[in-house]
């Protein structure tokens, strides 16, 4: 661990200055920034080791929530050098992989394939892994994740699960069978810091995909939990980094020009704002790769270009990116821990409601957004009577709940 601690010195100084992990689901072409064509050789895409798996994965991972023409999108990412792909039962994209592998068997050997399923108990994974293998048309999964740990469980149950004997035995059996090379979970639970700490203590899981805070405070519970996992060599994959009404597929106003004007690094490196945000997240060496749902060829081209031209970002530039991002009006708080609801005096799950709105408006997963919103209890959906200004003041990302919640209710109900 001496090596890990040594490497952590500069990182901790960087985090203390206000680290911006970034690059949301929608990275598109704006103005003349980032028009430099990507390199021609796919093997040039940088890689990082995914914790104790020892596998070096590309720092960019293609998320595959099913959308129009997505078989073409997946193959375009692959042609550009992306070698990590993320799917799940609820994404409805697994059959596309089955078709792809049947047509080009060599692809399966060259990609790191991640899939997920919602399970109540670890022992259920034996059955769900077989189901995922059948739907994917492969005889092994590189990384199998329990999907959204905490969403289907009470918090104490989720914490107990990641360090349980049942999970250890099930994970060991799946690894030995060759059906799943590595085991882990994904989480965007408001108390995910506690779940991550338990996982670090349990020493069972190989990797975690987590909703990642854009500007982690050095002393925050989530930052300390990420540190604990990193020191135990658990691979970390960032997801659901950022989205806003102005940082989406259809930007409003001149916010992007404003970003470039206020963050000189973007012009100096010839980066779009989104490419700059990707560079910022990769500056945190604890994160092996960024999973983002690239949904058109422009997004793919720009994200791949950003990966190939990655350079660490200085703390001062990250602070500028952070400030402009907050001013852009985020629709989702990647650091939600429930403090907004507490400050607003409501039992409504304000963080989850706005997250589901983000799925609908920015991730293109409208059916899943409505499904998850519909699963909330009436109490969790009822924000009437809440002090939304107090909730906004408490939110780390200053979400405008008074604007977002009525929109969520209109679109998701």
KAQUINOR-V430010 format. One record per residue. N is the residue number from 1. RES is the residue in three letters. PHI is phi as a letter, one per 20 degrees, with the letter a starting at -180 (none if undefined). Layout:
N,RES,PHI  N,RES,PHI
This chain:
1,UNK,none  2,UNK,f  3,UNK,f  4,UNK,f  5,UNK,f  6,UNK,f  7,UNK,f  8,UNK,f  9,UNK,f  10,UNK,f  11,UNK,f  12,UNK,f  13,UNK,f  14,UNK,f  15,UNK,f  16,UNK,f  17,UNK,f  18,UNK,o  19,UNK,f  20,UNK,d  21,UNK,e  22,UNK,b  23,UNK,m  24,UNK,f  25,UNK,f  26,UNK,d  27,UNK,d  28,UNK,c  29,UNK,e  30,UNK,c  31,UNK,m  32,UNK,e  33,UNK,f  34,UNK,m  35,UNK,e  36,UNK,f  37,UNK,f  38,UNK,f  39,UNK,f  40,UNK,e  41,UNK,d  42,UNK,g  43,UNK,f  44,UNK,f  45,UNK,f  46,UNK,f  47,UNK,c  48,UNK,c  49,UNK,f  50,UNK,e  51,UNK,l  52,UNK,f  53,UNK,f  54,UNK,m  55,UNK,e  56,UNK,e  57,UNK,d  58,UNK,f  59,UNK,f  60,UNK,d  61,UNK,c  62,UNK,e  63,UNK,e  64,UNK,c  65,UNK,f  66,UNK,g  67,UNK,b  68,UNK,g  69,UNK,m  70,UNK,f  71,UNK,f  72,UNK,f  73,UNK,g  74,UNK,g  75,UNK,f  76,UNK,f  77,UNK,f  78,UNK,f  79,UNK,f  80,UNK,e  81,UNK,o  82,UNK,f  83,UNK,c  84,UNK,c  85,UNK,c  86,UNK,d  87,UNK,c  88,UNK,a  89,UNK,g  90,UNK,f  91,UNK,f  92,UNK,m  93,UNK,d  94,UNK,g  95,UNK,g  96,UNK,f  97,UNK,f  98,UNK,g  99,UNK,f  100,UNK,f  101,UNK,f  102,UNK,f  103,UNK,e  104,UNK,b  105,UNK,g  106,UNK,f  107,UNK,f  108,UNK,g  109,UNK,f  110,UNK,d  111,UNK,d  112,UNK,e  113,UNK,d  114,UNK,d  115,UNK,c  116,UNK,b  117,UNK,b  118,UNK,e  119,UNK,c  120,UNK,e  121,UNK,c  122,UNK,g  123,UNK,f  124,UNK,f  125,UNK,f  126,UNK,f  127,UNK,f  128,UNK,f  129,UNK,f  130,UNK,f  131,UNK,f  132,UNK,f  133,UNK,f  134,UNK,f  135,UNK,f  136,UNK,e  137,UNK,m  138,UNK,b  139,UNK,d  140,UNK,b  141,UNK,d  142,UNK,f  143,UNK,c  144,UNK,d  145,UNK,d  146,UNK,f  147,UNK,e  148,UNK,l  149,UNK,g  150,UNK,o  151,UNK,f  152,UNK,d  153,UNK,c  154,UNK,f  155,UNK,g  156,UNK,f  157,UNK,f  158,UNK,f  159,UNK,f  160,UNK,f  161,UNK,f  162,UNK,f  163,UNK,c  164,UNK,e  165,UNK,f  166,UNK,f  167,UNK,f  168,UNK,g  169,UNK,f  170,UNK,f  171,UNK,f  172,UNK,f  173,UNK,f  174,UNK,f  175,UNK,f  176,UNK,f  177,UNK,f  178,UNK,n  179,UNK,f  180,UNK,c  181,UNK,f  182,UNK,c  183,UNK,c  184,UNK,a  185,UNK,b  186,UNK,d  187,UNK,b  188,UNK,c  189,UNK,f  190,UNK,f  191,UNK,d  192,UNK,f  193,UNK,g  194,UNK,f  195,UNK,f  196,UNK,f  197,UNK,f  198,UNK,f  199,UNK,f  200,UNK,f  201,UNK,f  202,UNK,f  203,UNK,m  204,UNK,e  205,UNK,f  206,UNK,e  207,UNK,b  208,UNK,c  209,UNK,d  210,UNK,c  211,UNK,f  212,UNK,d  213,UNK,f  214,UNK,f  215,UNK,b  216,UNK,f  217,UNK,f  218,UNK,g  219,UNK,e  220,UNK,f  221,UNK,f  222,UNK,f  223,UNK,f  224,UNK,f  225,UNK,f  226,UNK,f  227,UNK,g  228,UNK,f  229,UNK,f  230,UNK,f  231,UNK,f  232,UNK,e  233,UNK,m  234,UNK,e  235,UNK,f  236,UNK,c  237,UNK,d  238,UNK,e  239,UNK,b  240,UNK,l  241,UNK,f  242,UNK,a  243,UNK,b  244,UNK,b  245,UNK,f  246,UNK,d  247,UNK,d  248,UNK,d  249,UNK,f  250,UNK,c  251,UNK,f  252,UNK,d  253,UNK,m  254,UNK,d  255,UNK,g  256,UNK,f  257,UNK,f  258,UNK,f  259,UNK,f  260,UNK,g  261,UNK,f  262,UNK,e  263,UNK,c  264,UNK,g  265,UNK,g  266,UNK,f  267,UNK,f  268,UNK,f  269,UNK,e  270,UNK,l  271,UNK,d  272,UNK,f  273,UNK,g  274,UNK,f  275,UNK,f  276,UNK,f  277,UNK,f  278,UNK,f  279,UNK,g  280,UNK,f  281,UNK,f  282,UNK,f  283,UNK,f  284,UNK,e  285,UNK,f  286,UNK,f  287,UNK,e  288,UNK,f  289,UNK,b  290,UNK,d  291,UNK,e  292,UNK,c  293,UNK,e  294,UNK,f  295,UNK,d  296,UNK,b  297,UNK,f  298,UNK,f  299,UNK,f  300,UNK,f  301,UNK,f  302,UNK,f  303,UNK,f  304,UNK,f  305,UNK,g  306,UNK,f  307,UNK,f  308,UNK,f  309,UNK,d  310,UNK,f  311,UNK,c  312,UNK,g  313,UNK,d  314,UNK,f  315,UNK,g  316,UNK,f  317,UNK,f  318,UNK,f  319,UNK,f  320,UNK,f  321,UNK,f  322,UNK,g  323,UNK,f  324,UNK,f  325,UNK,f  326,UNK,f  327,UNK,f  328,UNK,f  329,UNK,n  330,UNK,f  331,UNK,d  332,UNK,b  333,UNK,d  334,UNK,f  335,UNK,d  336,UNK,f  337,UNK,c  338,UNK,n  339,UNK,f  340,UNK,f  341,UNK,f  342,UNK,f  343,UNK,f  344,UNK,e  345,UNK,m  346,UNK,c  347,UNK,e  348,UNK,f  349,UNK,e  350,UNK,f  351,UNK,f  352,UNK,f  353,UNK,g  354,UNK,f  355,UNK,f  356,UNK,f  357,UNK,f  358,UNK,f  359,UNK,g  360,UNK,f  361,UNK,e  362,UNK,d  363,UNK,e  364,UNK,m  365,UNK,d  366,UNK,f  367,UNK,f  368,UNK,f  369,UNK,f  370,UNK,f  371,UNK,f  372,UNK,f  373,UNK,f  374,UNK,f  375,UNK,e  376,UNK,f  377,UNK,f  378,UNK,f  379,UNK,f  380,UNK,f  381,UNK,e  382,UNK,e  383,UNK,d  384,UNK,f  385,UNK,n  386,UNK,f  387,UNK,e  388,UNK,f  389,UNK,f  390,UNK,f  391,UNK,f  392,UNK,f  393,UNK,f  394,UNK,e  395,UNK,f  396,UNK,g  397,UNK,d  398,UNK,l  399,UNK,f  400,UNK,e  401,UNK,f  402,UNK,f  403,UNK,e  404,UNK,f  405,UNK,f  406,UNK,f  407,UNK,f  408,UNK,f  409,UNK,f  410,UNK,f  411,UNK,e  412,UNK,d  413,UNK,f
